[in-house]
Amino acid sequence: MSKYVLDTEKLAEGNWEHSRIKAYAEQCFNGDEFVALLYLWLYNNFSTSTSEVRYDNGRPMYRKLATILKRLFEVKDD
Protein backbone atom coordinates (compact mmCIF):
# COMPACT_ATOMS: atom_id res chain seq x y z
CA MET A 1 0.00 0.00 0.00
CA SER A 2 1.28 3.48 -0.83
CA LYS A 3 1.84 6.24 1.70
CA TYR A 4 1.09 9.84 0.84
CA VAL A 5 2.20 13.06 2.46
CA LEU A 6 -0.11 16.04 2.76
CA ASP A 7 1.96 19.21 2.53
CA THR A 8 -0.07 21.64 4.63
CA GLU A 9 2.23 24.56 3.81
CA LYS A 10 1.70 24.04 0.09
CA LEU A 11 -2.04 23.59 0.61
CA ALA A 12 -2.30 26.91 2.45
CA GLU A 13 0.24 28.77 0.29
CA GLY A 14 -1.42 31.41 -1.84
CA ASN A 15 -4.84 30.61 -0.40
CA TRP A 16 -4.99 31.57 3.27
CA GLU A 17 -2.86 33.56 5.68
CA HIS A 18 -1.74 31.65 8.77
CA SER A 19 -3.69 34.14 10.91
CA ARG A 20 -6.93 33.14 9.16
CA ILE A 21 -6.26 29.44 9.67
CA LYS A 22 -5.44 30.10 13.32
CA ALA A 23 -8.63 32.14 13.79
CA TYR A 24 -10.80 29.34 12.35
CA ALA A 25 -8.94 26.83 14.51
CA GLU A 26 -9.67 28.79 17.68
CA GLN A 27 -13.30 29.58 16.78
CA CYS A 28 -14.44 26.20 15.50
CA PHE A 29 -11.95 23.42 16.14
CA ASN A 30 -10.53 23.80 19.66
CA GLY A 31 -7.30 25.26 18.30
CA ASP A 32 -6.62 22.43 15.83
CA GLU A 33 -5.04 24.21 12.85
CA PHE A 34 -4.88 21.06 10.73
CA VAL A 35 -8.64 20.57 10.91
CA ALA A 36 -9.17 24.29 10.23
CA LEU A 37 -7.02 24.02 7.11
CA LEU A 38 -8.97 20.97 5.96
CA TYR A 39 -12.21 22.86 6.56
CA LEU A 40 -11.07 25.88 4.53
CA TRP A 41 -9.91 23.67 1.70
CA LEU A 42 -13.10 21.60 1.68
CA TYR A 43 -15.34 24.64 1.88
CA ASN A 44 -13.57 26.31 -1.04
CA ASN A 45 -13.12 23.25 -3.26
CA PHE A 46 -16.22 21.09 -2.75
CA SER A 47 -19.67 22.22 -3.74
CA THR A 48 -23.16 21.00 -3.05
CA SER A 49 -26.55 22.26 -4.08
CA THR A 50 -28.87 20.35 -1.79
CA SER A 51 -31.76 22.15 -0.12
CA GLU A 52 -30.30 21.43 3.32
CA VAL A 53 -27.40 23.81 2.75
CA ARG A 54 -29.39 26.64 1.20
CA TYR A 55 -28.99 29.00 4.17
CA ASP A 56 -25.75 27.96 5.85
CA ASN A 57 -23.73 27.05 2.72
CA GLY A 58 -23.05 23.64 4.25
CA ARG A 59 -20.64 25.00 6.86
CA PRO A 60 -21.63 22.44 9.53
CA MET A 61 -21.24 19.65 6.99
CA TYR A 62 -17.73 20.82 6.04
CA ARG A 63 -16.75 21.19 9.71
CA LYS A 64 -17.83 17.63 10.44
CA LEU A 65 -16.12 16.31 7.30
CA ALA A 66 -12.86 18.08 8.18
CA THR A 67 -12.92 16.59 11.67
CA ILE A 68 -13.54 13.11 10.27
CA LEU A 69 -10.89 13.43 7.55
CA LYS A 70 -8.28 14.29 10.16
CA ARG A 71 -8.37 10.63 11.18
CA LEU A 72 -7.08 9.67 7.72
CA PHE A 73 -3.94 11.70 8.27
CA GLU A 74 -3.07 10.64 11.82
CA VAL A 75 0.31 9.01 12.14
CA LYS A 76 0.47 6.19 14.63
CA ASP A 77 3.78 4.89 15.89
CA ASP A 78 4.16 1.13 16.11
N, CA, C and O atoms as CSV, one atom per row, in Angstrom:
chain,resi,resn,atom,element,x,y,z
A,1,MET,N,N,0.849,-1.173,0.000
A,1,MET,CA,C,0.000,0.000,0.000
A,1,MET,C,C,0.896,1.239,0.000
A,1,MET,O,O,1.931,1.262,0.666
A,2,SER,N,N,0.503,2.243,-0.731
A,2,SER,CA,C,1.280,3.478,-0.834
A,2,SER,C,C,1.003,4.399,0.339
A,2,SER,O,O,-0.081,4.378,0.922
A,3,LYS,N,N,1.998,5.208,0.677
A,3,LYS,CA,C,1.836,6.239,1.696
A,3,LYS,C,C,1.940,7.586,1.005
A,3,LYS,O,O,2.767,7.779,0.114
A,4,TYR,N,N,1.102,8.504,1.420
A,4,TYR,CA,C,1.085,9.836,0.841
A,4,TYR,C,C,1.345,10.863,1.928
A,4,TYR,O,O,1.025,10.648,3.097
A,5,VAL,N,N,1.922,11.969,1.527
A,5,VAL,CA,C,2.198,13.058,2.457
A,5,VAL,C,C,1.340,14.249,2.051
A,5,VAL,O,O,1.289,14.615,0.877
A,6,LEU,N,N,0.678,14.842,3.013
A,6,LEU,CA,C,-0.110,16.042,2.762
A,6,LEU,C,C,0.727,17.235,3.195
A,6,LEU,O,O,0.996,17.408,4.384
A,7,ASP,N,N,1.132,18.042,2.253
A,7,ASP,CA,C,1.956,19.214,2.528
A,7,ASP,C,C,1.037,20.379,2.894
A,7,ASP,O,O,0.503,21.055,2.015
A,8,THR,N,N,0.859,20.607,4.184
A,8,THR,CA,C,-0.072,21.644,4.629
A,8,THR,C,C,0.407,23.038,4.247
A,8,THR,O,O,-0.409,23.923,3.990
A,9,GLU,N,N,1.714,23.242,4.205
A,9,GLU,CA,C,2.225,24.556,3.811
A,9,GLU,C,C,1.870,24.850,2.361
A,9,GLU,O,O,1.457,25.960,2.026
A,10,LYS,N,N,2.033,23.852,1.508
A,10,LYS,CA,C,1.702,24.039,0.095
A,10,LYS,C,C,0.198,24.214,-0.090
A,10,LYS,O,O,-0.240,24.998,-0.932
A,11,LEU,N,N,-0.585,23.490,0.689
A,11,LEU,CA,C,-2.037,23.595,0.614
A,11,LEU,C,C,-2.507,25.005,0.977
A,11,LEU,O,O,-3.406,25.551,0.338
A,12,ALA,N,N,-1.900,25.580,1.992
A,12,ALA,CA,C,-2.297,26.913,2.447
A,12,ALA,C,C,-1.676,28.023,1.603
A,12,ALA,O,O,-2.250,29.105,1.478
A,13,GLU,N,N,-0.519,27.759,1.030
A,13,GLU,CA,C,0.235,28.774,0.290
A,13,GLU,C,C,-0.601,29.392,-0.829
A,13,GLU,O,O,-1.153,28.691,-1.677
A,14,GLY,N,N,-0.678,30.706,-0.808
A,14,GLY,CA,C,-1.424,31.414,-1.840
A,14,GLY,C,C,-2.926,31.390,-1.652
A,14,GLY,O,O,-3.655,32.009,-2.427
A,15,ASN,N,N,-3.400,30.693,-0.644
A,15,ASN,CA,C,-4.840,30.609,-0.398
A,15,ASN,C,C,-5.260,31.320,0.881
A,15,ASN,O,O,-6.182,32.135,0.869
A,16,TRP,N,N,-4.585,31.012,1.984
A,16,TRP,CA,C,-4.989,31.567,3.273
A,16,TRP,C,C,-3.770,31.977,4.081
A,16,TRP,O,O,-2.754,31.282,4.098
A,17,GLU,N,N,-3.888,33.106,4.742
A,17,GLU,CA,C,-2.859,33.556,5.679
A,17,GLU,C,C,-2.925,32.661,6.922
A,17,GLU,O,O,-3.986,32.153,7.283
A,18,HIS,N,N,-1.778,32.483,7.559
A,18,HIS,CA,C,-1.742,31.653,8.768
A,18,HIS,C,C,-2.683,32.208,9.835
A,18,HIS,O,O,-3.288,31.444,10.586
A,19,SER,N,N,-2.811,33.538,9.906
A,19,SER,CA,C,-3.692,34.142,10.908
A,19,SER,C,C,-5.154,33.731,10.692
A,19,SER,O,O,-5.900,33.567,11.658
A,20,ARG,N,N,-5.559,33.566,9.443
A,20,ARG,CA,C,-6.935,33.138,9.158
A,20,ARG,C,C,-7.144,31.687,9.571
A,20,ARG,O,O,-8.174,31.343,10.149
A,21,ILE,N,N,-6.171,30.846,9.275
A,21,ILE,CA,C,-6.256,29.439,9.672
A,21,ILE,C,C,-6.322,29.342,11.189
A,21,ILE,O,O,-7.123,28.586,11.741
A,22,LYS,N,N,-5.475,30.112,11.854
A,22,LYS,CA,C,-5.437,30.099,13.321
A,22,LYS,C,C,-6.770,30.581,13.903
A,22,LYS,O,O,-7.261,30.015,14.879
A,23,ALA,N,N,-7.351,31.618,13.309
A,23,ALA,CA,C,-8.635,32.139,13.792
A,23,ALA,C,C,-9.738,31.087,13.662
A,23,ALA,O,O,-10.516,30.890,14.595
A,24,TYR,N,N,-9.810,30.417,12.523
A,24,TYR,CA,C,-10.797,29.344,12.354
A,24,TYR,C,C,-10.540,28.218,13.353
A,24,TYR,O,O,-11.477,27.652,13.916
A,25,ALA,N,N,-9.283,27.901,13.565
A,25,ALA,CA,C,-8.943,26.834,14.508
A,25,ALA,C,C,-9.458,27.163,15.901
A,25,ALA,O,O,-10.041,26.310,16.570
A,26,GLU,N,N,-9.244,28.396,16.336
A,26,GLU,CA,C,-9.670,28.794,17.679
A,26,GLU,C,C,-11.188,28.896,17.788
A,26,GLU,O,O,-11.758,28.533,18.816
A,27,GLN,N,N,-11.847,29.386,16.739
A,27,GLN,CA,C,-13.297,29.576,16.779
A,27,GLN,C,C,-14.078,28.272,16.679
A,27,GLN,O,O,-15.097,28.101,17.348
A,28,CYS,N,N,-13.603,27.359,15.847
A,28,CYS,CA,C,-14.439,26.201,15.496
A,28,CYS,C,C,-13.867,24.836,15.856
A,28,CYS,O,O,-14.617,23.865,15.964
A,29,PHE,N,N,-12.561,24.744,16.044
A,29,PHE,CA,C,-11.945,23.422,16.141
A,29,PHE,C,C,-11.018,23.263,17.343
A,29,PHE,O,O,-10.031,22.532,17.267
A,30,ASN,N,N,-11.317,23.925,18.430
A,30,ASN,CA,C,-10.531,23.799,19.661
A,30,ASN,C,C,-9.038,23.996,19.429
A,30,ASN,O,O,-8.212,23.320,20.041
A,31,GLY,N,N,-8.700,24.928,18.541
A,31,GLY,CA,C,-7.302,25.255,18.296
A,31,GLY,C,C,-6.577,24.338,17.330
A,31,GLY,O,O,-5.375,24.504,17.123
A,32,ASP,N,N,-7.262,23.383,16.736
A,32,ASP,CA,C,-6.622,22.429,15.825
A,32,ASP,C,C,-6.480,23.046,14.432
A,32,ASP,O,O,-7.439,23.089,13.662
A,33,GLU,N,N,-5.276,23.520,14.118
A,33,GLU,CA,C,-5.035,24.207,12.850
A,33,GLU,C,C,-5.127,23.267,11.650
A,33,GLU,O,O,-5.506,23.693,10.559
A,34,PHE,N,N,-4.789,22.016,11.837
A,34,PHE,CA,C,-4.877,21.060,10.732
A,34,PHE,C,C,-6.326,20.885,10.285
A,34,PHE,O,O,-6.618,20.891,9.089
A,35,VAL,N,N,-7.224,20.731,11.241
A,35,VAL,CA,C,-8.640,20.573,10.910
A,35,VAL,C,C,-9.181,21.868,10.301
A,35,VAL,O,O,-9.997,21.823,9.380
A,36,ALA,N,N,-8.739,23.008,10.802
A,36,ALA,CA,C,-9.172,24.288,10.235
A,36,ALA,C,C,-8.727,24.414,8.784
A,36,ALA,O,O,-9.485,24.901,7.945
A,37,LEU,N,N,-7.515,23.984,8.483
A,37,LEU,CA,C,-7.021,24.023,7.107
A,37,LEU,C,C,-7.830,23.079,6.219
A,37,LEU,O,O,-8.184,23.431,5.093
A,38,LEU,N,N,-8.121,21.889,6.722
A,38,LEU,CA,C,-8.971,20.965,5.961
A,38,LEU,C,C,-10.337,21.587,5.690
A,38,LEU,O,O,-10.861,21.504,4.579
A,39,TYR,N,N,-10.906,22.211,6.722
A,39,TYR,CA,C,-12.211,22.863,6.561
A,39,TYR,C,C,-12.158,23.927,5.468
A,39,TYR,O,O,-13.006,23.940,4.576
A,40,LEU,N,N,-11.172,24.817,5.531
A,40,LEU,CA,C,-11.069,25.882,4.534
A,40,LEU,C,C,-10.917,25.309,3.129
A,40,LEU,O,O,-11.522,25.803,2.178
A,41,TRP,N,N,-10.113,24.277,3.010
A,41,TRP,CA,C,-9.906,23.669,1.699
A,41,TRP,C,C,-11.193,23.018,1.194
A,41,TRP,O,O,-11.579,23.203,0.039
A,42,LEU,N,N,-11.852,22.255,2.066
A,42,LEU,CA,C,-13.100,21.595,1.676
A,42,LEU,C,C,-14.165,22.615,1.289
A,42,LEU,O,O,-14.838,22.474,0.268
A,43,TYR,N,N,-14.306,23.639,2.118
A,43,TYR,CA,C,-15.344,24.643,1.876
A,43,TYR,C,C,-15.124,25.354,0.542
A,43,TYR,O,O,-16.086,25.694,-0.147
A,44,ASN,N,N,-13.880,25.575,0.183
A,44,ASN,CA,C,-13.571,26.314,-1.038
A,44,ASN,C,C,-13.433,25.432,-2.275
A,44,ASN,O,O,-13.402,25.953,-3.390
A,45,ASN,N,N,-13.349,24.117,-2.112
A,45,ASN,CA,C,-13.122,23.249,-3.259
A,45,ASN,C,C,-14.216,22.218,-3.514
A,45,ASN,O,O,-14.258,21.626,-4.593
A,46,PHE,N,N,-15.096,21.992,-2.554
A,46,PHE,CA,C,-16.220,21.087,-2.748
A,46,PHE,C,C,-17.470,21.949,-2.896
A,46,PHE,O,O,-17.552,23.035,-2.323
A,47,SER,N,N,-18.420,21.473,-3.651
A,47,SER,CA,C,-19.674,22.221,-3.738
A,47,SER,C,C,-20.848,21.257,-3.649
A,47,SER,O,O,-20.754,20.089,-4.025
A,48,THR,N,N,-21.939,21.774,-3.149
A,48,THR,CA,C,-23.158,20.999,-3.049
A,48,THR,C,C,-24.329,21.934,-3.283
A,48,THR,O,O,-24.249,23.124,-2.980
A,49,SER,N,N,-25.387,21.415,-3.806
A,49,SER,CA,C,-26.553,22.264,-4.081
A,49,SER,C,C,-27.824,21.679,-3.482
A,49,SER,O,O,-28.919,21.905,-3.996
A,50,THR,N,N,-27.682,20.937,-2.410
A,50,THR,CA,C,-28.870,20.354,-1.789
A,50,THR,C,C,-29.634,21.417,-1.012
A,50,THR,O,O,-29.067,22.429,-0.600
A,51,SER,N,N,-30.914,21.178,-0.818
A,51,SER,CA,C,-31.757,22.154,-0.120
A,51,SER,C,C,-31.341,22.336,1.336
A,51,SER,O,O,-31.607,23.383,1.926
A,52,GLU,N,N,-30.692,21.332,1.919
A,52,GLU,CA,C,-30.298,21.425,3.324
A,52,GLU,C,C,-29.236,22.486,3.571
A,52,GLU,O,O,-29.105,22.976,4.692
A,53,VAL,N,N,-28.480,22.845,2.548
A,53,VAL,CA,C,-27.395,23.811,2.746
A,53,VAL,C,C,-27.732,25.178,2.148
A,53,VAL,O,O,-26.848,26.016,1.972
A,54,ARG,N,N,-28.976,25.396,1.847
A,54,ARG,CA,C,-29.390,26.641,1.197
A,54,ARG,C,C,-29.038,27.877,2.026
A,54,ARG,O,O,-28.642,28.896,1.461
A,55,TYR,N,N,-29.171,27.811,3.340
A,55,TYR,CA,C,-28.994,29.005,4.168
A,55,TYR,C,C,-27.662,29.061,4.906
A,55,TYR,O,O,-27.225,30.145,5.291
A,56,ASP,N,N,-27.016,27.939,5.111
A,56,ASP,CA,C,-25.747,27.962,5.851
A,56,ASP,C,C,-24.557,27.574,4.982
A,56,ASP,O,O,-23.446,27.415,5.487
A,57,ASN,N,N,-24.781,27.421,3.678
A,57,ASN,CA,C,-23.725,27.048,2.723
A,57,ASN,C,C,-23.012,25.752,3.091
A,57,ASN,O,O,-21.895,25.511,2.633
A,58,GLY,N,N,-23.634,24.930,3.900
A,58,GLY,CA,C,-23.046,23.643,4.250
A,58,GLY,C,C,-21.932,23.717,5.266
A,58,GLY,O,O,-21.210,22.737,5.451
A,59,ARG,N,N,-21.767,24.850,5.932
A,59,ARG,CA,C,-20.645,24.999,6.865
A,59,ARG,C,C,-20.585,23.886,7.908
A,59,ARG,O,O,-19.509,23.332,8.132
A,60,PRO,N,N,-21.703,23.538,8.557
A,60,PRO,CA,C,-21.631,22.445,9.530
A,60,PRO,C,C,-21.172,21.129,8.899
A,60,PRO,O,O,-20.422,20.366,9.507
A,61,MET,N,N,-21.630,20.877,7.678
A,61,MET,CA,C,-21.238,19.654,6.987
A,61,MET,C,C,-19.726,19.637,6.753
A,61,MET,O,O,-19.074,18.616,6.975
A,62,TYR,N,N,-19.171,20.760,6.307
A,62,TYR,CA,C,-17.735,20.824,6.041
A,62,TYR,C,C,-16.926,20.731,7.333
A,62,TYR,O,O,-15.842,20.147,7.346
A,63,ARG,N,N,-17.447,21.305,8.418
A,63,ARG,CA,C,-16.753,21.195,9.711
A,63,ARG,C,C,-16.677,19.737,10.149
A,63,ARG,O,O,-15.624,19.260,10.572
A,64,LYS,N,N,-17.797,19.039,10.042
A,64,LYS,CA,C,-17.829,17.635,10.437
A,64,LYS,C,C,-16.921,16.801,9.538
A,64,LYS,O,O,-16.189,15.939,10.026
A,65,LEU,N,N,-16.963,17.049,8.240
A,65,LEU,CA,C,-16.123,16.312,7.301
A,65,LEU,C,C,-14.641,16.549,7.581
A,65,LEU,O,O,-13.847,15.609,7.533
A,66,ALA,N,N,-14.262,17.780,7.868
A,66,ALA,CA,C,-12.860,18.083,8.175
A,66,ALA,C,C,-12.404,17.342,9.423
A,66,ALA,O,O,-11.291,16.819,9.468
A,67,THR,N,N,-13.260,17.297,10.432
A,67,THR,CA,C,-12.919,16.590,11.667
A,67,THR,C,C,-12.755,15.097,11.410
A,67,THR,O,O,-11.846,14.469,11.952
A,68,ILE,N,N,-13.623,14.531,10.594
A,68,ILE,CA,C,-13.542,13.105,10.270
A,68,ILE,C,C,-12.307,12.804,9.423
A,68,ILE,O,O,-11.611,11.817,9.661
A,69,LEU,N,N,-12.037,13.661,8.431
A,69,LEU,CA,C,-10.890,13.429,7.550
A,69,LEU,C,C,-9.560,13.488,8.289
A,69,LEU,O,O,-8.580,12.879,7.858
A,70,LYS,N,N,-9.521,14.212,9.390
A,70,LYS,CA,C,-8.275,14.289,10.155
A,70,LYS,C,C,-7.796,12.890,10.530
A,70,LYS,O,O,-6.593,12.632,10.574
A,71,ARG,N,N,-8.727,12.001,10.797
A,71,ARG,CA,C,-8.366,10.631,11.180
A,71,ARG,C,C,-7.572,9.926,10.086
A,71,ARG,O,O,-6.739,9.069,10.380
A,72,LEU,N,N,-7.823,10.280,8.826
A,72,LEU,CA,C,-7.084,9.670,7.724
A,72,LEU,C,C,-5.607,10.036,7.743
A,72,LEU,O,O,-4.767,9.289,7.243
A,73,PHE,N,N,-5.301,11.180,8.317
A,73,PHE,CA,C,-3.940,11.695,8.266
A,73,PHE,C,C,-3.168,11.511,9.564
A,73,PHE,O,O,-2.024,11.953,9.663
A,74,GLU,N,N,-3.768,10.869,10.562
A,74,GLU,CA,C,-3.073,10.640,11.822
A,74,GLU,C,C,-1.964,9.619,11.630
A,74,GLU,O,O,-2.142,8.588,10.982
A,75,VAL,N,N,-0.835,9.930,12.202
A,75,VAL,CA,C,0.307,9.014,12.143
A,75,VAL,C,C,0.376,8.292,13.475
A,75,VAL,O,O,0.411,8.919,14.534
A,76,LYS,N,N,0.394,6.991,13.412
A,76,LYS,CA,C,0.469,6.192,14.633
A,76,LYS,C,C,1.786,5.442,14.644
A,76,LYS,O,O,2.132,4.741,13.694
A,77,ASP,N,N,2.509,5.603,15.736
A,77,ASP,CA,C,3.777,4.888,15.893
A,77,ASP,C,C,3.504,3.449,16.294
A,77,ASP,O,O,2.585,3.163,17.063
A,78,ASP,N,N,4.318,2.551,15.760
A,78,ASP,CA,C,4.161,1.130,16.108
A,78,ASP,C,C,4.765,0.814,17.449
A,78,ASP,O,O,4.719,-0.334,17.891
